[in-house]
Structures are given as structure tokens and as C-alpha cells.
Amino acid sequence: MLFTIVYGILIFNACKQREQAWSRQAKAVFLEAVGNELKKLDKMEIYGFHTITSLFQ
């Protein structure tokens, strides 16, 4: 009985650590994706601005 309880606690802790690692990884990937999208938008705005100014010249 004691062995089962200890084993259950170990399994629970291992799963909790995996969940925390997955959460950190998901957060990092999400922030990287958002950063990439913002860079794309910056490039689009710069390109759009140059296109508009070239029309006025």
C-alpha cells in the first residue's frame, strides 16, 4: 500500500513537471510567432508608406 502511494506521488510530480515544461515551451513559441507577425506588419507598413509617397512625387 505504501509503495502504491509513493509511486502515485512520483507519477503526479513527473506529470506536473512535464506540464510546466510544455507551458513554458508553448509560451516561447507563441511569443516568437507574435514577434514574427509584428515584423511582417512593420515591413508591410514601410512598403505601403514608400508606395504612397512615390505616388505623390
C-alpha distance matrix in Angstrom:
0.0 3.8 5.4 5.2 6.5 8.8 9.9 10.7 12.7 14.5 15.5 16.7 18.7 20.2 21.3 22.8 24.7 26.1 27.2 29.0 30.7 31.8 33.1 35.1 36.5 37.5 39.3 41.1 42.2 43.3 45.4 46.9 47.9 49.4 51.3 52.7 53.9 55.6 57.3 58.6 59.9 61.7 63.4 64.4 65.9 67.8 69.1 70.0 71.8 73.9 74.8 76.0 78.0 79.6 80.9 82.7 84.5
3.8 0.0 3.8 5.4 5.2 6.2 8.5 9.8 10.8 12.4 14.3 15.4 16.8 18.5 20.1 21.2 22.8 24.6 25.9 27.3 28.9 30.5 31.7 33.4 34.9 36.2 37.7 39.5 40.8 42.1 43.8 45.4 46.7 48.1 49.8 51.3 52.7 54.2 55.9 57.3 58.6 60.2 62.0 63.2 64.6 66.3 67.8 68.8 70.5 72.5 73.6 74.8 76.6 78.3 79.8 81.5 83.1
5.4 3.8 0.0 3.8 5.5 5.2 6.0 8.5 10.0 10.6 12.2 14.1 15.4 16.5 18.3 20.0 21.2 22.6 24.3 25.9 27.1 28.6 30.3 31.8 33.0 34.5 36.3 37.8 39.0 40.4 42.3 43.6 44.9 46.6 48.2 49.5 50.9 52.6 54.2 55.5 57.0 58.6 60.2 61.5 63.0 64.7 66.0 67.2 68.9 70.8 71.9 73.2 75.1 76.6 78.1 79.9 81.5
5.2 5.4 3.8 0.0 3.8 5.5 5.1 6.0 8.6 9.9 10.4 12.1 14.3 15.3 16.4 18.2 20.0 21.1 22.4 24.4 25.8 26.8 28.4 30.4 31.5 32.6 34.5 36.3 37.3 38.5 40.6 42.0 43.0 44.7 46.5 47.8 49.0 50.8 52.5 53.7 55.1 56.9 58.5 59.5 61.1 63.0 64.2 65.2 67.0 69.0 69.9 71.2 73.2 74.7 76.1 78.0 79.7
6.5 5.2 5.5 3.8 0.0 3.8 5.4 5.1 6.3 8.7 9.9 10.5 12.4 14.3 15.4 16.5 18.5 20.1 21.1 22.7 24.5 25.8 26.9 28.9 30.4 31.4 33.0 34.9 36.2 37.2 39.1 40.8 41.9 43.3 45.1 46.7 47.8 49.4 51.2 52.6 53.8 55.5 57.3 58.4 59.7 61.6 63.0 64.0 65.6 67.7 68.8 69.9 71.8 73.5 74.9 76.6 78.3
8.8 6.2 5.2 5.5 3.8 0.0 3.8 5.4 5.1 6.2 8.7 9.9 10.7 12.4 14.4 15.4 16.7 18.6 20.0 21.3 22.8 24.5 25.8 27.3 28.8 30.3 31.8 33.4 34.8 36.1 37.8 39.3 40.7 42.2 43.8 45.3 46.7 48.2 49.8 51.3 52.7 54.2 56.0 57.3 58.7 60.3 61.8 62.9 64.5 66.5 67.7 68.9 70.7 72.3 73.9 75.6 77.1
9.9 8.5 6.0 5.1 5.4 3.8 0.0 3.8 5.5 5.1 6.2 8.6 10.0 10.6 12.4 14.2 15.5 16.7 18.4 20.1 21.3 22.6 24.4 26.0 27.1 28.5 30.4 31.9 33.0 34.5 36.4 37.7 38.9 40.6 42.3 43.5 45.0 46.7 48.2 49.5 51.1 52.7 54.2 55.5 57.1 58.8 60.0 61.2 63.0 64.8 65.9 67.3 69.1 70.6 72.1 74.0 75.5
10.7 9.8 8.5 6.0 5.1 5.4 3.8 0.0 3.8 5.4 5.1 6.1 8.6 9.9 10.6 12.2 14.3 15.5 16.5 18.5 20.1 21.1 22.5 24.5 25.8 26.7 28.6 30.5 31.5 32.6 34.7 36.2 37.2 38.7 40.6 42.0 43.2 44.9 46.6 47.9 49.2 51.0 52.6 53.7 55.2 57.1 58.4 59.3 61.1 63.1 64.1 65.3 67.3 68.9 70.2 72.1 73.8
12.7 10.8 10.0 8.6 6.3 5.1 5.5 3.8 0.0 3.8 5.5 5.0 6.2 8.6 9.9 10.5 12.4 14.3 15.3 16.6 18.5 20.0 21.0 22.7 24.4 25.6 27.0 28.8 30.3 31.4 33.1 34.8 36.1 37.4 39.1 40.7 42.0 43.5 45.2 46.7 48.0 49.5 51.3 52.5 53.9 55.6 57.2 58.2 59.7 61.8 62.9 64.1 65.9 67.6 69.1 70.8 72.4
14.5 12.4 10.6 9.9 8.7 6.2 5.1 5.4 3.8 0.0 3.8 5.4 5.2 6.2 8.7 9.9 10.7 12.4 14.3 15.5 16.6 18.4 20.0 21.3 22.7 24.3 25.9 27.3 28.7 30.2 31.9 33.2 34.7 36.3 37.7 39.2 40.8 42.3 43.8 45.3 46.8 48.2 49.9 51.3 52.7 54.3 55.8 57.0 58.6 60.5 61.6 63.0 64.7 66.3 67.9 69.6 71.1
15.5 14.3 12.2 10.4 9.9 8.7 6.2 5.1 5.5 3.8 0.0 3.8 5.5 5.1 6.2 8.6 10.0 10.7 12.3 14.4 15.4 16.5 18.3 20.2 21.1 22.4 24.4 25.9 26.9 28.3 30.4 31.7 32.7 34.5 36.2 37.4 38.8 40.6 42.2 43.4 44.9 46.6 48.1 49.3 50.9 52.7 53.9 55.1 56.9 58.7 59.7 61.1 63.0 64.5 66.0 67.8 69.4
16.7 15.4 14.1 12.1 10.5 9.9 8.6 6.1 5.0 5.4 3.8 0.0 3.8 5.5 5.2 6.2 8.7 10.0 10.6 12.4 14.4 15.4 16.5 18.6 20.0 20.9 22.6 24.6 25.7 26.7 28.7 30.4 31.4 32.8 34.7 36.2 37.3 38.9 40.7 42.0 43.3 45.0 46.8 47.9 49.3 51.1 52.5 53.5 55.2 57.2 58.3 59.5 61.3 63.0 64.4 66.1 67.9
18.7 16.8 15.4 14.3 12.4 10.7 10.0 8.6 6.2 5.2 5.5 3.8 0.0 3.8 5.4 5.0 6.2 8.6 9.8 10.6 12.4 14.2 15.2 16.6 18.4 19.8 21.1 22.8 24.4 25.6 27.2 28.8 30.3 31.6 33.1 34.8 36.2 37.6 39.2 40.8 42.2 43.6 45.4 46.7 48.0 49.7 51.3 52.4 53.9 55.9 57.1 58.3 60.0 61.7 63.3 64.9 66.5
20.2 18.5 16.5 15.3 14.3 12.4 10.6 9.9 8.6 6.2 5.1 5.5 3.8 0.0 3.8 5.4 5.2 6.3 8.7 10.0 10.7 12.4 14.3 15.5 16.6 18.3 20.1 21.3 22.6 24.2 26.0 27.2 28.6 30.3 31.8 33.1 34.7 36.3 37.7 39.2 40.8 42.3 43.8 45.2 46.8 48.3 49.7 51.0 52.6 54.4 55.6 57.0 58.7 60.3 61.9 63.7 65.1
21.3 20.1 18.3 16.4 15.4 14.4 12.4 10.6 9.9 8.7 6.2 5.2 5.4 3.8 0.0 3.8 5.5 5.1 6.1 8.7 9.9 10.5 12.2 14.3 15.2 16.2 18.3 20.0 20.9 22.2 24.3 25.7 26.6 28.3 30.1 31.4 32.7 34.4 36.1 37.3 38.8 40.5 42.1 43.2 44.8 46.6 47.8 48.9 50.7 52.6 53.6 54.9 56.8 58.4 59.8 61.7 63.3
22.8 21.2 20.0 18.2 16.5 15.4 14.2 12.2 10.5 9.9 8.6 6.2 5.0 5.4 3.8 0.0 3.8 5.4 5.1 6.3 8.7 9.9 10.5 12.5 14.3 15.2 16.5 18.5 20.0 20.9 22.6 24.5 25.7 26.9 28.6 30.3 31.5 33.0 34.8 36.2 37.5 39.0 40.9 42.1 43.4 45.2 46.7 47.7 49.2 51.3 52.4 53.6 55.4 57.1 58.6 60.2 61.9
24.7 22.8 21.2 20.0 18.5 16.7 15.5 14.3 12.4 10.7 10.0 8.7 6.2 5.2 5.5 3.8 0.0 3.8 5.4 5.1 6.2 8.6 9.8 10.7 12.3 14.1 15.4 16.7 18.4 19.9 21.3 22.7 24.4 25.8 27.1 28.8 30.4 31.7 33.2 34.9 36.4 37.7 39.4 40.9 42.2 43.7 45.3 46.6 48.0 49.9 51.2 52.5 54.2 55.8 57.5 59.1 60.6
26.1 24.6 22.6 21.1 20.1 18.6 16.7 15.5 14.3 12.4 10.7 10.0 8.6 6.3 5.1 5.4 3.8 0.0 3.8 5.4 5.0 6.1 8.5 9.9 10.4 12.0 14.1 15.3 16.3 18.0 19.9 21.0 22.3 24.2 25.7 26.9 28.5 30.2 31.6 32.9 34.6 36.1 37.6 38.9 40.6 42.1 43.4 44.7 46.4 48.2 49.3 50.8 52.6 54.0 55.6 57.5 58.9
27.2 25.9 24.3 22.4 21.1 20.0 18.4 16.5 15.3 14.3 12.3 10.6 9.8 8.7 6.1 5.1 5.4 3.8 0.0 3.8 5.4 5.1 6.1 8.7 9.8 10.3 12.2 14.3 15.2 16.2 18.2 19.9 20.8 22.3 24.2 25.6 26.8 28.4 30.2 31.5 32.8 34.5 36.2 37.3 38.8 40.6 42.0 43.0 44.7 46.7 47.7 49.0 50.8 52.5 53.9 55.7 57.3
29.0 27.3 25.9 24.4 22.7 21.3 20.1 18.5 16.6 15.5 14.4 12.4 10.6 10.0 8.7 6.3 5.1 5.4 3.8 0.0 3.8 5.4 5.0 6.2 8.6 9.8 10.6 12.4 14.3 15.2 16.6 18.4 20.0 21.1 22.6 24.4 25.8 27.0 28.7 30.4 31.6 33.0 34.9 36.3 37.5 39.1 40.8 41.9 43.3 45.3 46.6 47.8 49.5 51.2 52.8 54.4 55.9
30.7 28.9 27.1 25.8 24.5 22.8 21.3 20.1 18.5 16.6 15.4 14.4 12.4 10.7 9.9 8.7 6.2 5.0 5.4 3.8 0.0 3.8 5.4 5.2 6.2 8.5 9.9 10.7 12.3 14.2 15.5 16.6 18.4 20.1 21.2 22.7 24.5 25.9 27.2 28.8 30.5 31.7 33.3 34.9 36.3 37.7 39.2 40.6 42.1 43.9 45.2 46.7 48.2 49.8 51.5 53.2 54.6
31.8 30.5 28.6 26.8 25.8 24.5 22.6 21.1 20.0 18.4 16.5 15.4 14.2 12.4 10.5 9.9 8.6 6.1 5.1 5.4 3.8 0.0 3.8 5.5 5.0 6.0 8.5 9.8 10.4 12.0 14.1 15.2 16.3 18.1 19.8 20.9 22.4 24.2 25.7 26.9 28.5 30.2 31.6 32.9 34.5 36.2 37.4 38.6 40.4 42.2 43.3 44.7 46.5 48.0 49.6 51.4 52.9
33.1 31.7 30.3 28.4 26.9 25.8 24.4 22.5 21.0 20.0 18.3 16.5 15.2 14.3 12.2 10.5 9.8 8.5 6.1 5.0 5.4 3.8 0.0 3.8 5.4 5.1 6.1 8.6 9.9 10.4 12.2 14.2 15.3 16.4 18.2 19.9 21.1 22.5 24.3 25.8 27.0 28.5 30.4 31.6 32.9 34.7 36.2 37.2 38.7 40.8 42.0 43.1 44.9 46.6 48.1 49.8 51.4
35.1 33.4 31.8 30.4 28.9 27.3 26.0 24.5 22.7 21.3 20.2 18.6 16.6 15.5 14.3 12.5 10.7 9.9 8.7 6.2 5.2 5.5 3.8 0.0 3.8 5.5 5.2 6.2 8.7 9.9 10.7 12.4 14.3 15.4 16.5 18.5 20.1 21.2 22.7 24.6 25.9 27.0 28.9 30.5 31.7 33.1 34.8 36.1 37.4 39.3 40.8 42.0 43.5 45.3 47.0 48.5 50.0
36.5 34.9 33.0 31.5 30.4 28.8 27.1 25.8 24.4 22.7 21.1 20.0 18.4 16.6 15.2 14.3 12.3 10.4 9.8 8.6 6.2 5.0 5.4 3.8 0.0 3.8 5.4 5.1 6.2 8.5 10.0 10.6 12.3 14.3 15.4 16.6 18.5 20.0 21.2 22.7 24.5 25.8 27.2 28.8 30.4 31.8 33.2 34.6 36.2 37.9 39.1 40.7 42.3 43.7 45.5 47.3 48.6
37.5 36.2 34.5 32.6 31.4 30.3 28.5 26.7 25.6 24.3 22.4 20.9 19.8 18.3 16.2 15.2 14.1 12.0 10.3 9.8 8.5 6.0 5.1 5.5 3.8 0.0 3.8 5.5 5.2 6.0 8.6 9.9 10.5 12.2 14.1 15.3 16.5 18.3 20.0 21.1 22.6 24.3 25.9 27.0 28.6 30.4 31.6 32.7 34.5 36.4 37.4 38.8 40.7 42.2 43.6 45.5 47.1
39.3 37.7 36.3 34.5 33.0 31.8 30.4 28.6 27.0 25.9 24.4 22.6 21.1 20.1 18.3 16.5 15.4 14.1 12.2 10.6 9.9 8.5 6.1 5.2 5.4 3.8 0.0 3.8 5.5 5.1 6.1 8.6 9.9 10.5 12.2 14.2 15.4 16.5 18.3 20.0 21.1 22.5 24.5 25.8 26.9 28.6 30.3 31.3 32.8 34.8 36.1 37.2 38.9 40.7 42.2 43.8 45.4
41.1 39.5 37.8 36.3 34.9 33.4 31.9 30.5 28.8 27.3 25.9 24.6 22.8 21.3 20.0 18.5 16.7 15.3 14.3 12.4 10.7 9.8 8.6 6.2 5.1 5.5 3.8 0.0 3.8 5.5 5.2 6.2 8.6 10.0 10.5 12.3 14.3 15.4 16.5 18.5 20.1 21.1 22.8 24.5 25.8 27.1 28.7 30.2 31.5 33.3 34.7 36.2 37.6 39.2 41.0 42.7 44.0
42.2 40.8 39.0 37.3 36.2 34.8 33.0 31.5 30.3 28.7 26.9 25.7 24.4 22.6 20.9 20.0 18.4 16.3 15.2 14.3 12.3 10.4 9.9 8.7 6.2 5.2 5.5 3.8 0.0 3.8 5.5 5.1 6.2 8.7 9.8 10.5 12.4 14.3 15.3 16.6 18.5 20.0 21.3 22.7 24.5 25.9 27.1 28.5 30.3 31.9 33.0 34.6 36.4 37.7 39.4 41.3 42.6
43.3 42.1 40.4 38.5 37.2 36.1 34.5 32.6 31.4 30.2 28.3 26.7 25.6 24.2 22.2 20.9 19.9 18.0 16.2 15.2 14.2 12.0 10.4 9.9 8.5 6.0 5.1 5.5 3.8 0.0 3.8 5.4 5.1 6.2 8.6 9.9 10.6 12.3 14.3 15.4 16.6 18.4 20.2 21.2 22.6 24.5 25.8 26.8 28.5 30.5 31.5 32.8 34.7 36.3 37.7 39.5 41.1
45.4 43.8 42.3 40.6 39.1 37.8 36.4 34.7 33.1 31.9 30.4 28.7 27.2 26.0 24.3 22.6 21.3 19.9 18.2 16.6 15.5 14.1 12.2 10.7 10.0 8.6 6.1 5.2 5.5 3.8 0.0 3.8 5.4 5.1 6.1 8.6 9.9 10.5 12.3 14.3 15.3 16.4 18.5 19.9 21.0 22.6 24.4 25.5 26.8 28.8 30.2 31.4 32.9 34.7 36.3 37.9 39.4
46.9 45.4 43.6 42.0 40.8 39.3 37.7 36.2 34.8 33.2 31.7 30.4 28.8 27.2 25.7 24.5 22.7 21.0 19.9 18.4 16.6 15.2 14.2 12.4 10.6 9.9 8.6 6.2 5.1 5.4 3.8 0.0 3.8 5.5 5.1 6.2 8.7 9.9 10.6 12.4 14.3 15.3 16.7 18.5 20.0 21.2 22.7 24.3 25.7 27.3 28.7 30.3 31.8 33.2 35.1 36.8 38.0
47.9 46.7 44.9 43.0 41.9 40.7 38.9 37.2 36.1 34.7 32.7 31.4 30.3 28.6 26.6 25.7 24.4 22.3 20.8 20.0 18.4 16.3 15.3 14.3 12.3 10.5 9.9 8.6 6.2 5.1 5.4 3.8 0.0 3.8 5.4 5.1 6.2 8.7 9.9 10.7 12.5 14.3 15.5 16.6 18.5 20.1 21.2 22.4 24.3 26.1 27.0 28.6 30.4 31.8 33.3 35.3 36.7
49.4 48.1 46.6 44.7 43.3 42.2 40.6 38.7 37.4 36.3 34.5 32.8 31.6 30.3 28.3 26.9 25.8 24.2 22.3 21.1 20.1 18.1 16.4 15.4 14.3 12.2 10.5 10.0 8.7 6.2 5.1 5.5 3.8 0.0 3.8 5.4 5.1 6.2 8.7 9.9 10.6 12.3 14.4 15.3 16.5 18.4 20.0 20.8 22.4 24.5 25.6 26.7 28.6 30.3 31.7 33.4 35.1
51.3 49.8 48.2 46.5 45.1 43.8 42.3 40.6 39.1 37.7 36.2 34.7 33.1 31.8 30.1 28.6 27.1 25.7 24.2 22.6 21.2 19.8 18.2 16.5 15.4 14.1 12.2 10.5 9.8 8.6 6.1 5.1 5.4 3.8 0.0 3.8 5.4 5.1 6.2 8.7 9.9 10.5 12.5 14.3 15.3 16.6 18.4 19.8 21.0 22.8 24.4 25.7 27.1 28.7 30.6 32.1 33.5
52.7 51.3 49.5 47.8 46.7 45.3 43.5 42.0 40.7 39.2 37.4 36.2 34.8 33.1 31.4 30.3 28.8 26.9 25.6 24.4 22.7 20.9 19.9 18.5 16.6 15.3 14.2 12.3 10.5 9.9 8.6 6.2 5.1 5.4 3.8 0.0 3.8 5.4 5.1 6.3 8.7 9.9 10.7 12.5 14.4 15.5 16.6 18.3 20.0 21.4 22.6 24.4 26.0 27.2 29.0 31.0 32.2
53.9 52.7 50.9 49.0 47.8 46.7 45.0 43.2 42.0 40.8 38.8 37.3 36.2 34.7 32.7 31.5 30.4 28.5 26.8 25.8 24.5 22.4 21.1 20.1 18.5 16.5 15.4 14.3 12.4 10.6 9.9 8.7 6.2 5.1 5.4 3.8 0.0 3.8 5.4 5.0 6.3 8.7 9.9 10.5 12.4 14.3 15.3 16.3 18.2 20.1 20.9 22.4 24.3 25.8 27.2 29.1 30.7
55.6 54.2 52.6 50.8 49.4 48.2 46.7 44.9 43.5 42.3 40.6 38.9 37.6 36.3 34.4 33.0 31.7 30.2 28.4 27.0 25.9 24.2 22.5 21.2 20.0 18.3 16.5 15.4 14.3 12.3 10.5 9.9 8.7 6.2 5.1 5.4 3.8 0.0 3.8 5.4 5.0 6.2 8.7 9.8 10.5 12.3 14.2 15.0 16.3 18.5 19.8 20.9 22.5 24.3 25.9 27.4 29.0
57.3 55.9 54.2 52.5 51.2 49.8 48.2 46.6 45.2 43.8 42.2 40.7 39.2 37.7 36.1 34.8 33.2 31.6 30.2 28.7 27.2 25.7 24.3 22.7 21.2 20.0 18.3 16.5 15.3 14.3 12.3 10.6 9.9 8.7 6.2 5.1 5.4 3.8 0.0 3.8 5.4 5.0 6.3 8.6 9.9 10.6 12.3 14.1 15.3 16.7 18.4 20.0 21.2 22.7 24.7 26.3 27.5
58.6 57.3 55.5 53.7 52.6 51.3 49.5 47.9 46.7 45.3 43.4 42.0 40.8 39.2 37.3 36.2 34.9 32.9 31.5 30.4 28.8 26.9 25.8 24.6 22.7 21.1 20.0 18.5 16.6 15.4 14.3 12.4 10.7 9.9 8.7 6.3 5.0 5.4 3.8 0.0 3.8 5.4 5.2 6.2 8.7 10.0 10.5 12.1 14.2 15.5 16.4 18.3 20.1 21.2 22.8 24.9 26.2
59.9 58.6 57.0 55.1 53.8 52.7 51.1 49.2 48.0 46.8 44.9 43.3 42.2 40.8 38.8 37.5 36.4 34.6 32.8 31.6 30.5 28.5 27.0 25.9 24.5 22.6 21.1 20.1 18.5 16.6 15.3 14.3 12.5 10.6 9.9 8.7 6.3 5.0 5.4 3.8 0.0 3.8 5.4 5.0 6.1 8.6 9.7 10.2 12.0 14.2 15.1 16.2 18.2 19.8 21.1 22.9 24.6
61.7 60.2 58.6 56.9 55.5 54.2 52.7 51.0 49.5 48.2 46.6 45.0 43.6 42.3 40.5 39.0 37.7 36.1 34.5 33.0 31.7 30.2 28.5 27.0 25.8 24.3 22.5 21.1 20.0 18.4 16.4 15.3 14.3 12.3 10.5 9.9 8.7 6.2 5.0 5.4 3.8 0.0 3.8 5.4 5.2 6.2 8.5 9.7 10.5 12.4 14.2 15.3 16.5 18.3 20.2 21.6 22.9
63.4 62.0 60.2 58.5 57.3 56.0 54.2 52.6 51.3 49.9 48.1 46.8 45.4 43.8 42.1 40.9 39.4 37.6 36.2 34.9 33.3 31.6 30.4 28.9 27.2 25.9 24.5 22.8 21.3 20.2 18.5 16.7 15.5 14.4 12.5 10.7 9.9 8.7 6.3 5.2 5.4 3.8 0.0 3.8 5.5 5.1 6.1 8.4 9.8 10.7 12.2 14.2 15.5 16.5 18.6 20.5 21.5
64.4 63.2 61.5 59.5 58.4 57.3 55.5 53.7 52.5 51.3 49.3 47.9 46.7 45.2 43.2 42.1 40.9 38.9 37.3 36.3 34.9 32.9 31.6 30.5 28.8 27.0 25.8 24.5 22.7 21.2 19.9 18.5 16.6 15.3 14.3 12.5 10.5 9.8 8.6 6.2 5.0 5.4 3.8 0.0 3.8 5.5 5.1 5.9 8.4 9.9 10.4 12.1 14.2 15.3 16.7 18.8 20.3
65.9 64.6 63.0 61.1 59.7 58.7 57.1 55.2 53.9 52.7 50.9 49.3 48.0 46.8 44.8 43.4 42.2 40.6 38.8 37.5 36.3 34.5 32.9 31.7 30.4 28.6 26.9 25.8 24.5 22.6 21.0 20.0 18.5 16.5 15.3 14.4 12.4 10.5 9.9 8.7 6.1 5.2 5.5 3.8 0.0 3.8 5.4 4.9 6.0 8.6 9.7 10.4 12.1 14.1 15.4 16.9 18.7
67.8 66.3 64.7 63.0 61.6 60.3 58.8 57.1 55.6 54.3 52.7 51.1 49.7 48.3 46.6 45.2 43.7 42.1 40.6 39.1 37.7 36.2 34.7 33.1 31.8 30.4 28.6 27.1 25.9 24.5 22.6 21.2 20.1 18.4 16.6 15.5 14.3 12.3 10.6 10.0 8.6 6.2 5.1 5.5 3.8 0.0 3.8 5.4 5.1 6.3 8.6 10.0 10.6 12.3 14.5 15.8 16.9
69.1 67.8 66.0 64.2 63.0 61.8 60.0 58.4 57.2 55.8 53.9 52.5 51.3 49.7 47.8 46.7 45.3 43.4 42.0 40.8 39.2 37.4 36.2 34.8 33.2 31.6 30.3 28.7 27.1 25.8 24.4 22.7 21.2 20.0 18.4 16.6 15.3 14.2 12.3 10.5 9.7 8.5 6.1 5.1 5.4 3.8 0.0 3.8 5.4 5.3 6.2 8.7 10.1 10.7 12.7 14.8 15.8
70.0 68.8 67.2 65.2 64.0 62.9 61.2 59.3 58.2 57.0 55.1 53.5 52.4 51.0 48.9 47.7 46.6 44.7 43.0 41.9 40.6 38.6 37.2 36.1 34.6 32.7 31.3 30.2 28.5 26.8 25.5 24.3 22.4 20.8 19.8 18.3 16.3 15.0 14.1 12.1 10.2 9.7 8.4 5.9 4.9 5.4 3.8 0.0 3.8 5.5 5.1 6.2 8.7 9.9 10.9 13.0 14.8
71.8 70.5 68.9 67.0 65.6 64.5 63.0 61.1 59.7 58.6 56.9 55.2 53.9 52.6 50.7 49.2 48.0 46.4 44.7 43.3 42.1 40.4 38.7 37.4 36.2 34.5 32.8 31.5 30.3 28.5 26.8 25.7 24.3 22.4 21.0 20.0 18.2 16.3 15.3 14.2 12.0 10.5 9.8 8.4 6.0 5.1 5.4 3.8 0.0 3.8 5.4 5.2 6.2 8.6 10.1 11.1 12.8
73.9 72.5 70.8 69.0 67.7 66.5 64.8 63.1 61.8 60.5 58.7 57.2 55.9 54.4 52.6 51.3 49.9 48.2 46.7 45.3 43.9 42.2 40.8 39.3 37.9 36.4 34.8 33.3 31.9 30.5 28.8 27.3 26.1 24.5 22.8 21.4 20.1 18.5 16.7 15.5 14.2 12.4 10.7 9.9 8.6 6.3 5.3 5.5 3.8 0.0 3.8 5.5 5.2 6.0 8.7 10.2 10.8
74.8 73.6 71.9 69.9 68.8 67.7 65.9 64.1 62.9 61.6 59.7 58.3 57.1 55.6 53.6 52.4 51.2 49.3 47.7 46.6 45.2 43.3 42.0 40.8 39.1 37.4 36.1 34.7 33.0 31.5 30.2 28.7 27.0 25.6 24.4 22.6 20.9 19.8 18.4 16.4 15.1 14.2 12.2 10.4 9.7 8.6 6.2 5.1 5.4 3.8 0.0 3.8 5.6 5.2 6.5 9.2 10.4
76.0 74.8 73.2 71.2 69.9 68.9 67.3 65.3 64.1 63.0 61.1 59.5 58.3 57.0 54.9 53.6 52.5 50.8 49.0 47.8 46.7 44.7 43.1 42.0 40.7 38.8 37.2 36.2 34.6 32.8 31.4 30.3 28.6 26.7 25.7 24.4 22.4 20.9 20.0 18.3 16.2 15.3 14.2 12.1 10.4 10.0 8.7 6.2 5.2 5.5 3.8 0.0 3.8 5.5 5.3 6.9 9.3
78.0 76.6 75.1 73.2 71.8 70.7 69.1 67.3 65.9 64.7 63.0 61.3 60.0 58.7 56.8 55.4 54.2 52.6 50.8 49.5 48.2 46.5 44.9 43.5 42.3 40.7 38.9 37.6 36.4 34.7 32.9 31.8 30.4 28.6 27.1 26.0 24.3 22.5 21.2 20.1 18.2 16.5 15.5 14.2 12.1 10.6 10.1 8.7 6.2 5.2 5.6 3.8 0.0 3.8 5.4 5.3 6.7
79.6 78.3 76.6 74.7 73.5 72.3 70.6 68.9 67.6 66.3 64.5 63.0 61.7 60.3 58.4 57.1 55.8 54.0 52.5 51.2 49.8 48.0 46.6 45.3 43.7 42.2 40.7 39.2 37.7 36.3 34.7 33.2 31.8 30.3 28.7 27.2 25.8 24.3 22.7 21.2 19.8 18.3 16.5 15.3 14.1 12.3 10.7 9.9 8.6 6.0 5.2 5.5 3.8 0.0 3.8 5.4 5.3
80.9 79.8 78.1 76.1 74.9 73.9 72.1 70.2 69.1 67.9 66.0 64.4 63.3 61.9 59.8 58.6 57.5 55.6 53.9 52.8 51.5 49.6 48.1 47.0 45.5 43.6 42.2 41.0 39.4 37.7 36.3 35.1 33.3 31.7 30.6 29.0 27.2 25.9 24.7 22.8 21.1 20.2 18.6 16.7 15.4 14.5 12.7 10.9 10.1 8.7 6.5 5.3 5.4 3.8 0.0 3.8 5.6
82.7 81.5 79.9 78.0 76.6 75.6 74.0 72.1 70.8 69.6 67.8 66.1 64.9 63.7 61.7 60.2 59.1 57.5 55.7 54.4 53.2 51.4 49.8 48.5 47.3 45.5 43.8 42.7 41.3 39.5 37.9 36.8 35.3 33.4 32.1 31.0 29.1 27.4 26.3 24.9 22.9 21.6 20.5 18.8 16.9 15.8 14.8 13.0 11.1 10.2 9.2 6.9 5.3 5.4 3.8 0.0 3.8
84.5 83.1 81.5 79.7 78.3 77.1 75.5 73.8 72.4 71.1 69.4 67.9 66.5 65.1 63.3 61.9 60.6 58.9 57.3 55.9 54.6 52.9 51.4 50.0 48.6 47.1 45.4 44.0 42.6 41.1 39.4 38.0 36.7 35.1 33.5 32.2 30.7 29.0 27.5 26.2 24.6 22.9 21.5 20.3 18.7 16.9 15.8 14.8 12.8 10.8 10.4 9.3 6.7 5.3 5.6 3.8 0.0
